[in-house]
């Protein structure tokens, strides 16, 4: 257990220092664990700390003589892991959590801090009943009380829940936060197009249902993926229904020329190729070598032809206006996927959104130049925020008279004809897509 706790603290340190994402750090750490139960615990501890960080800090602060931001990061990570276990898990007795946290502090290279960790955790246990988080607001509560509850008790950045509160109201914002703090169900599709994910898992005796918004998906209970047999796991790919729906919105058809801009890791590229019935020309692009390597492997595993161009889409693309369809799934904040990527909510700031939007506008303009007259351009993000979604599309249309918008239809389309999934309406992460068409002869 102590070894897993140390690994969890190191994963959180990697995220804290901005070296990489939670998913990358977990993948790296899991390689040293052979027991699937330990791997599951590592994921539980690290994702749990990222989900509940604000709540955990609010419980630690009263018992620390120093402000939390002045505590050495390895110790703070150890304390957060311990507090998550004390408040959200019950498999390990409290005294064992304290003991193992003290040992973890020693292992992480600060033997003298073991007493500091021990003191804070024991003080919390003695007074745990007195720790009061902001309660759920009543009808007469102030905006400040609403924000205190959403940001601390439900552990989300205050700036983000303030925006959601203004757009969606309290009830939907609360449900959105609760959705983000819940363990995500597992949605998988078959790696190869001639297989059916639901049939594969049900034939293996695993309880599953078919996806509601993407028929090729099988939906499994949270945490079930790790229990699947290795041979079955090889035949499956984890992909959110919203992500698949965005790729289907491109409307790729057999025999067409399709360009997928910013393709890595490649899950949507595979969907495009399947929609093309494996006929036509599909070119995938990305800029950074590690992402291109991941993209190449994903396409190989799915038997998709490797037509990959290493291209930085923030600069003009090296293509003429020859593509029937261009799909641009731009780099974005990722604020729509906080349930699956809880570290993102602490990494993204309000101040970062204008810079992201500027990059997105530039990429969209370059992608548009590759669309043939009469061709289709689909812009997509996994963000919840208007600066990255509607604002980018509206500005593009206002400055690009050769394009018009073609409304999307179906359950996931909003009243503007744009694909927009949300936790409160669809039980999905927040994805966005808009379909634009270049005028014939333009």
C-alpha positions in Angstrom: 0.0 0.0 0.0 2.8 2.4 0.9 4.4 1.8 -2.5 1.2 2.7 -4.3 0.8 5.8 -2.1 4.3 6.9 -3.0 3.6 6.3 -6.7 0.4 8.3 -6.4 2.2 11.2 -4.8 4.8 11.1 -7.6 2.1 11.1 -10.2 0.5 14.1 -8.6 3.8 15.9 -8.5 4.3 15.3 -12.2 0.9 16.9 -12.9 1.6 19.7 -10.4 4.9 20.6 -12.0 3.2 20.7 -15.5 5.5 18.0 -16.9 2.5 16.1 -18.3 -1.1 15.1 -17.9 -2.6 12.8 -15.3 -3.2 10.2 -17.9 0.4 10.2 -19.0 1.8 10.1 -15.5 -0.6 7.2 -14.5 0.4 5.2 -17.6 4.1 5.6 -16.7 3.6 4.7 -13.1 1.4 1.7 -13.7 4.3 -0.1 -15.5 6.0 -0.7 -12.2 2.8 -2.4 -10.7 2.0 -6.0 -11.6 -1.1 -6.5 -9.5 -4.2 -5.2 -11.2 -5.6 -4.2 -7.8 -2.7 -1.9 -7.2 -3.1 -0.4 -10.6 -6.8 0.3 -9.9 -5.9 1.8 -6.5 -3.3 4.1 -8.1 -5.9 5.4 -10.5 -8.5 5.8 -7.7 -6.1 7.8 -5.5 -4.7 10.1 -8.2 -8.0 10.8 -10.0 -9.8 11.1 -6.7 -7.3 13.8 -5.5 -7.7 15.7 -8.7 -11.5 15.6 -8.6 -11.7 16.6 -4.9 -8.6 18.8 -4.5 -10.4 21.9 -3.4 -12.5 20.0 -0.8 -9.4 18.1 0.4 -7.5 21.4 0.8 -10.3 22.9 2.8 -10.1 20.0 5.2 -6.3 20.3 5.5 -6.0 24.0 6.0 -7.4 24.3 9.5 -4.8 21.9 10.8 -1.7 23.2 9.1 0.4 26.0 10.7 1.6 27.0 7.2 -0.5 28.0 4.1 -0.8 25.0 1.9 1.0 26.7 -1.0 4.0 27.0 1.2 4.2 23.2 2.0 6.7 21.3 0.0 4.9 19.8 -3.0 5.8 16.1 -2.1 4.4 16.5 1.3 1.3 18.3 0.1 0.7 15.5 -2.4 1.1 12.9 0.4 -1.4 14.8 2.6 -3.9 15.1 -0.2 -3.7 11.4 -1.0 -4.2 10.6 2.7 -7.1 13.1 3.1 -8.8 11.6 0.0 -8.6 8.1 1.6 -9.9 9.3 4.9 -12.9 11.2 3.4 -13.8 9.1 0.3 -12.6 5.5 0.9 -13.2 3.1 3.7 -11.2 0.1 2.9 -8.2 1.0 5.0 -8.5 2.0 8.7 -7.7 5.6 9.6 -4.7 4.7 11.7 -3.2 2.7 8.9 -3.7 5.6 6.5 -1.8 7.9 8.9 1.0 5.3 9.3 1.4 4.7 5.6 1.4 8.4 4.8 4.2 9.0 7.3 6.2 6.2 5.7 5.4 7.7 2.3 6.8 11.1 3.4 10.0 9.4 4.5 10.3 7.5 1.2 9.8 10.7 -0.8 13.0 12.1 0.8 11.9 14.2 3.7 12.3 12.1 6.9 12.0 15.2 9.2 8.6 16.0 7.6 7.1 12.7 8.8 6.1 14.3 12.1 4.5 17.2 10.2 2.4 14.8 8.2 1.5 12.8 11.3 0.5 15.9 13.2 -1.8 17.3 10.5 -3.6 14.0 9.9 -4.0 13.1 13.6 -5.3 16.6 14.3 -7.9 16.2 11.5 -9.0 12.8 12.9 -9.5 14.3 16.3 -11.6 17.1 15.0 -13.1 15.7 11.8 -16.6 16.2 13.1 -16.0 19.9 13.4 -14.9 20.4 9.8 -17.7 22.3 8.0 -17.7 22.7 4.2 -20.0 25.3 2.6 -23.5 23.7 2.7 -25.8 23.4 -0.3 -27.4 26.9 -0.7 -31.0 27.6 0.1 -33.4 29.5 -2.1 -32.5 32.8 -0.3 -28.7 32.2 -0.5 -26.4 34.7 -2.1 -24.3 34.3 -5.2 -21.3 34.2 -3.0 -22.8 31.2 -1.1 -23.6 29.4 -4.3 -20.0 29.8 -5.5 -18.5 28.7 -2.2 -20.5 25.5 -2.3 -19.8 24.8 -6.0 -16.1 25.6 -5.8 -15.2 24.1 -2.4 -17.7 21.4 -1.5 -18.0 20.3 -5.1 -14.4 21.1 -5.9 -14.3 23.1 -9.1 -12.4 26.3 -10.0 -14.4 29.3 -8.8 -14.0 31.1 -12.1 -15.4 28.2 -14.1 -18.5 27.5 -11.9 -19.2 31.3 -11.9 -19.5 31.1 -15.7 -21.6 28.0 -15.7 -23.8 29.5 -13.0 -24.5 32.5 -15.2 -25.2 30.4 -18.3 -27.1 27.4 -16.9 -28.3 28.3 -13.4 -27.6 26.7 -10.1 -29.3 23.3 -10.5 -27.7 22.4 -13.9 -24.3 23.7 -12.6 -24.6 21.5 -9.5 -25.5 18.5 -11.7 -22.6 19.2 -14.0 -20.1 19.4 -11.1 -21.5 16.1 -9.6 -21.2 14.5 -13.0 -17.5 15.5 -13.2 -16.8 14.2 -9.7 -18.3 10.7 -10.5 -16.4 7.8 -11.8 -17.0 7.6 -15.6 -18.6 4.5 -17.1 -16.5 2.7 -19.6 -17.5 3.2 -23.3 -15.7 1.0 -25.8 -15.8 0.3 -29.5 -14.2 -2.6 -31.4 -10.7 -1.9 -32.7 -11.6 -3.3 -36.1 -14.7 -2.3 -38.0 -15.9 -5.8 -38.8 -16.3 -6.6 -35.1 -19.1 -5.4 -32.7 -18.1 -4.2 -29.3 -21.3 -5.2 -27.5 -21.2 -8.7 -29.0 -17.6 -9.1 -27.9 -18.1 -8.1 -24.3 -21.4 -10.0 -23.9 -20.0 -13.1 -25.4 -17.3 -12.8 -22.7 -20.0 -12.8 -20.0 -19.6 -9.1 -19.3 -22.7 -7.0 -18.6 -23.0 -4.1 -21.1 -25.5 -2.1 -23.1 -25.3 -0.5 -26.5 -24.5 3.2 -26.8 -27.4 5.5 -27.1 -25.7 8.1 -29.3 -23.2 5.9 -31.0 -24.3 2.4 -32.1 -20.8 0.9 -32.3 -20.3 1.6 -28.6 -20.7 -0.8 -25.6 -21.3 0.8 -22.3 -19.8 -0.9 -19.2 -20.0 -0.1 -15.5 -17.2 2.2 -14.1 -14.0 0.4 -13.2 -14.9 -2.7 -15.2 -12.3 -2.3 -17.9 -9.4 -3.6 -15.8 -11.3 -6.9 -15.1 -11.6 -7.8 -18.8 -9.4 -10.6 -20.1 -6.2 -9.3 -21.9 -7.3 -10.9 -25.2 -10.6 -9.1 -25.1 -9.0 -5.8 -24.1 -6.9 -6.0 -27.3 -10.0 -6.0 -29.4 -11.5 -2.9 -27.7 -10.8 0.8 -27.7 -12.0 3.2 -25.1 -13.7 6.2 -26.7 -16.5 8.5 -25.5 -19.8 8.5 -27.3 -19.6 12.2 -27.7 -16.2 11.9 -29.4 -17.6 9.3 -31.9 -20.6 11.5 -32.6 -18.4 14.4 -33.5 -16.5 12.3 -36.0 -19.8 11.0 -37.5 -20.9 14.7 -37.9 -18.2 15.1 -40.6 -20.4 12.9 -42.8 -17.5 11.2 -44.6 -18.6 9.0 -47.5 -17.0 6.2 -49.6 -14.7 7.4 -52.3 -14.2 11.0 -50.9 -11.0 12.9 -50.3 -10.9 13.6 -46.5 -8.4 15.6 -44.5 -8.2 15.2 -40.7 -6.4 18.1 -39.2 -4.8 17.8 -35.7 -5.6 14.0 -35.8 -3.7 12.5 -32.8 -4.4 10.3 -31.0 -6.4 9.1 -33.9 -9.7 7.7 -32.5 -11.8 10.0 -34.6 -9.6 9.3 -37.7 -10.6 5.6 -37.4 -14.3 6.6 -37.3 -13.8 8.7 -40.4 -12.3 5.8 -42.2 -15.1 3.4 -41.1 -17.7 6.0 -42.4 -15.8 6.0 -45.7 -16.3 2.2 -45.9 -12.6 2.0 -46.3 -12.8 3.6 -49.8 -11.2 6.9 -50.8 -8.3 9.0 -49.6 -8.0 9.9 -45.9 -5.0 12.0 -44.8 -4.3 12.6 -41.2 -2.0 15.4 -39.9 -0.4 16.4 -36.6 2.6 18.4 -35.7 4.5 17.0 -32.7 6.6 13.8 -33.2 5.3 12.0 -30.0 1.7 12.6 -31.1 2.4 11.5 -34.6 3.9 8.3 -33.2 0.8 7.6 -31.2 -1.4 8.4 -34.3 0.6 6.0 -36.4 0.2 3.2 -33.9 -3.6 3.7 -33.5 -4.0 3.7 -37.3 -1.9 0.5 -37.6 -3.9 -1.3 -34.9 -7.2 -0.4 -36.7 -5.9 -1.3 -40.2 -6.3 2.2 -41.4 -3.9 3.2 -44.3 -1.1 5.3 -42.9 -1.4 8.5 -44.9 0.1 10.9 -42.3 1.5 14.3 -42.9 3.6 16.0 -40.2 2.1 19.5 -40.4 1.7 22.4 -38.0 -1.8 23.7 -38.7 -1.1 27.0 -37.0 0.7 27.7 -40.3 -0.8 27.5 -43.8 -1.3 23.9 -44.9 0.7 22.4 -47.8 -2.5 21.4 -49.7 -4.6 22.9 -52.3 -8.4 23.3 -52.1 -8.9 19.7 -53.1 -10.7 17.9 -50.2 -14.3 17.0 -50.2 -14.3 17.1 -46.4 -12.0 18.7 -43.9 -12.3 17.9 -40.2 -10.5 20.1 -37.7 -10.6 18.9 -34.1 -8.6 21.8 -32.6 -6.4 21.7 -29.6 -8.5 23.1 -26.8 -8.8 23.6 -23.0 -10.4 20.2 -22.6 -12.9 21.7 -20.1 -15.6 19.5 -21.5 -13.9 16.3 -20.3 -13.3 17.0 -16.6 -14.9 13.7 -15.5 -12.3 11.7 -17.4 -9.5 14.2 -17.1 -9.9 15.8 -13.7 -6.5 17.4 -13.6 -7.5 19.7 -16.5 -9.8 21.8 -14.2 -6.8 22.9 -12.2 -4.4 23.3 -15.2 -6.6 25.6 -17.3 -7.2 29.3 -16.3 -9.6 31.9 -17.4 -6.7 33.9 -18.7 -5.6 31.0 -21.0 -8.9 31.0 -23.0 -8.2 34.0 -25.3 -4.9 32.5 -26.3 -6.4 29.1 -27.1 -9.2 30.8 -29.1 -6.7 32.8 -31.1 -4.9 29.6 -32.0 -8.1 27.9 -32.9 -9.2 30.7 -35.2 -5.8 30.5 -37.0 -6.1 26.7 -37.4 -9.7 26.9 -38.7 -8.7 29.5 -41.3 -5.9 27.3 -42.6 -8.1 24.2 -42.6 -10.7 26.1 -44.6 -8.2 26.7 -47.4 -8.1 23.0 -48.1 -11.8 22.6 -48.8 -12.9 22.4 -52.4 -15.8 24.5 -53.7 -18.9 22.7 -52.5 -16.9 20.8 -49.9 -17.5 20.6 -46.1 -15.5 21.8 -43.1 -16.3 20.6 -39.6 -14.9 22.4 -36.6 -14.9 20.6 -33.2 -13.7 20.8 -29.6 -14.0 19.0 -26.3 -14.6 22.3 -24.5 -17.6 23.7 -22.7 -16.7 27.3 -23.2 -18.1 29.7 -25.8 -14.8 31.4 -26.6 -13.6 28.1 -28.1 -16.9 27.1 -29.7 -19.6 29.4 -31.0 -17.4 32.5 -30.9 -14.7 30.9 -33.1 -17.3 29.6 -35.6 -19.3 32.9 -35.6 -16.1 35.0 -36.2 -15.0 32.6 -39.0 -18.4 32.9 -40.8 -18.4 36.7 -40.4 -15.0 37.0 -42.0 -15.4 34.2 -44.6 -18.1 35.0 -47.1 -17.3 31.9 -49.2 -18.7 29.7 -46.4 -22.1 29.2 -44.9 -23.3 27.0 -42.1 -25.1 23.7 -42.7 -27.2 22.8 -39.6 -26.6 19.5 -38.0 -29.7 17.4 -37.0 -30.5 14.7 -34.4 -30.6 14.4 -30.7 -27.3 16.1 -30.1 -28.0 19.2 -32.2 -28.9 22.4 -30.4 -31.3 25.1 -31.7 -28.6 26.6 -33.9 -27.9 23.3 -35.6 -24.6 22.7 -33.8 -23.7 19.5 -32.1 -23.4 20.2 -28.4 -23.3 17.4 -25.8 -23.6 18.2 -22.1 -23.7 16.1 -18.9 -27.1 17.5 -17.9 -28.9 16.9 -21.2 -27.2 13.8 -22.5 -25.1 12.2 -19.7 -22.0 12.8 -21.9 -18.9 14.9 -21.7 -19.1 18.3 -23.4 -18.3 18.1 -27.1 -19.0 20.7 -29.7 -19.1 20.6 -33.5 -20.3 22.9 -36.3 -20.6 22.0 -40.0 -19.6 24.7 -42.6 -19.9 24.4 -46.4 -17.9 26.3 -49.1 -20.1 27.8 -51.8 -20.0 26.1 -55.2 -17.8 28.1 -57.5 -16.2 30.1 -54.6 
